[in-house]
Amino acid sequence: MKSKVEMAREKFNSMYNCCQSVVCCYCEEFGMKEEDVFRMTEGFGLGMGGLKETCGAVTGMFMTIGLSNSAGDLSDPYKTKADTYEKIMKAAEIFKEKKGSIKCSDLLTEKGPQPLPCCRDCVKTAVEVLDEIL
């Protein structure tokens, strides 16, 4: 069985964006169709749709934490929100320790067509952080 890091690497090398590469590795665990998650996360690559803000791999990491941690209780939206935010802040801290930033413009050290090695490394790091957090 492939590790999540291997799955994410394959997805990224198949031209999934950085956010898609992270979140789509967890579709089966959360009972979600990969096509739906792929569509939902399409706009989050290259730091939020090319804006080079929060790294897409980091955004995918945050989305995956939400999927894992949220109670999904529509009648009590605050039930798990504080705990989810705490886990996201911890994940951001770990990612920042490993990579120096969570901002795409800081992490994007190369130019050219995807898949860029710096982005591939961010995808790998995001999945490794998820392995620690989840």
N, C-alpha and C positions, 0 to 999 in steps of 0.2 A: 504494500500500500504506500502511495506517495505521501510525503510530508506536506504540510500546508505551504512551507517555503518552496518546495518543488512545484506544487500546483500553481502558486502565485507566479513563480518565474516563468512557467510554461504559458500561462495566460498573458503575462506581460509581453513575452516574446511573440505571442500570436496577435499582438496589437490591441489587446485590452488596454485601457488607460490605467494609470496607477491606482486609482480608487476602485475601478472594476476588478483589477487583479487581486486586490485584497479581499473585498467583500464577497466576490463570487466564489471564493474558496470555502465559504461557510454556508452556502445555500442549502445544501443537503441537511446540515445539522439543524437549521432553523425551518425546514420544511418549505423553502421558498423556491420558486422556479428561477433558474439561472437567467433565463431570458428577461424576466421582469426586473431582477436586480441589475442586470447589465444595462437595461434601458434607464432605470432609476438613477444609476450612478454615472451615466455617460457625461454629464455636464460638470463633473467634479475633478477631471484630470487637469494637469498642468496648473495646479494651484487655483482651483475653482474656475473652470471654463477658460483657462488661458490667462487669468488675471495675475497669476504667480503669487497668490496669497497663501493660505494654508495649504500645505502639500496634499495632493490628492490621496497619497498612500496613508497619510495621517487622518484625513477625513474618512477614508474607508475603515481605518482602525477604530475611529470614534463611532461610526455607524455600527460596526460589528459589536462593540461593547454595548451599545444601546440594545441591539437585537438580543444579546446574551443576557443582559441584566434587567431590562424593563419587565415589569409585571404585566404590561399591556392592559392595565385596568382602567378603562375609559371612565368609570364612575369615580375613580380616585387617582387622578393624574399625578399626584405628588407621592404616591405610595413608594416608588423606588427611585424617583428623580434625583434626590440628594446623593444616594449611593452611586447612581450612574455617573453623576457629575464628578464625584470623588474618584471613581475609577478612571474616568477620562483625564482628569488632571494628573493622576499618577502615570497613566500611559504617556501623556504629553511630556512629563518630566523625564521618564525613562528614554523616550525617543530623542529628546533634546540632549540628554547626556551622551547618547551614542552618536548623534549626528550633528549636534551643535545648534540646531534650529528646527522649528516645525514649519518654517515659511519657505515656500517653493523658490522664491527669488534668491534666498540664501543657499539653498541646497542644489540649485540648478547650476552646476559647474561646467557644463558642456553645452554646445549648440549643435543643432543638426536634427535629422529625422529620428523619430522613435524607432526602436527602443534604445534610449540613452543609458549607458552604464550607471550614471549617478541616480537616475530614476529607478532602475532595476534594484539598486542597493537600498533605496528608500522603501520599496515594496518589501524587500527581504526583511529589513529592520522592523517595519510595521507588523509583519506577521510574527516575527520573533517576540516583539513586545506583547502581542496578543497571546502568544503561548505562555508568557509570564503572568499576564493579568487574568486570563479566563480560567 
